[in-house]
Amino acid sequence: MNDMHSKNRTIIVKNRMANTTGLKYGGRQKGTPNRLTKELRTILKEALHKELESIGELLEQLEPKERLEVLIKLMPFVFPRMNKVSHSMDEPVNFSDW
């Protein structure tokens, strides 16, 4: 059946890439940052720097509970996360390594 108005036609197109070697030609070199990303990071850093200059005054305007909540949320960005230390009763402890 050759119906010109059929809506269920399937067209199969094979992948015809010009470069099948897997080697990269042209474009940015590996590790070169995207220009737009670099510009956006610069703008965001400047905006964040301005906000950080006035963070003390902004924190003083908050209620003590709110101030503490904000500080707790900011702590992971300032202090490194500590690893848990565990000890089993079956393991010997060598304090000379500390």
N, C-alpha and C positions, 0 to 999 in steps of 0.2 A: 504494500500500500504506500503510495507516494503522495501523502497529503501535505501540501505546502503550508497549511495553516496549523499543523500539529504543534502543540506547545511542549511536547515531551521529546524533543530532539536532543540528542547528546552529541557534543562535539569533543573529540579527544585531541589534545594538542600535546605532542611529545616535547620534553624539555630539550631545547636546542641552545645550550650555553656555548658561547664561543670559546671560553677557556675551560677545558676539561682537565687541565694539568694539576689543579689545586694550588698553583702558585698565584701570588697576588701581583697584579700589575696596576700601577697608577694609584690614585687616592692617597690618603694619609699614610705615613709610615707607622709601623707598629709602635705604640706608646705615645704617639703625638696626640695631645688632648684636643678635643673638639673646641673650636673657637668660641662658639656660643656658650658651651658649658664653662669655659674659662672666664668669659665675661660675666656670666651669671654668678659664679662663685665670688668674683671680685666684688660685685654689687652687694651680694648677701653678707660678705665679710665686713664691708664698710658699714652696712646697716646694723649688723650685730655689734660691731665695735661701738657705735654711737649709743646703742641701748645699754651696753655694759657700763659705759661711763656714768649713766644715771641710775643704775640698778639699786644702789644704796638708798637713794632718795625714794625710789618707787617702793622698795621693801618697807621703808619706814611708814609709808601711807597705809599699809595693810594692817589688819587686826593680827594680834600675835599668832592665832591659830592658822590663819591664811599664810602668814610669813613663814611659819614652820613648814607648812605643806609645800610651799614653793621651794624652800631650801632643800627639803628632802628629795624633791624631784630633780633638783640640779646637782645633787651630790654625785651621782654616777658619772657625770661629765667632768668632775674635778678629781675625785679619789679613785684609785684603781680598785677593781673588785678583788676581794680577798678569797683565796681558795680555802675550802674546808680542810681541817686537819683532823684525822681520825686515828684512833689507835685501838687495836684489839688486845685483849688480855693475853692472847697466845703469842704476841709479837714482842721480842725484846726491844727495849728502848735504849738508844745510844745517845746520850746527851753531849758527847764530845763533838758530834756533827753540827751542833747548834752554835 
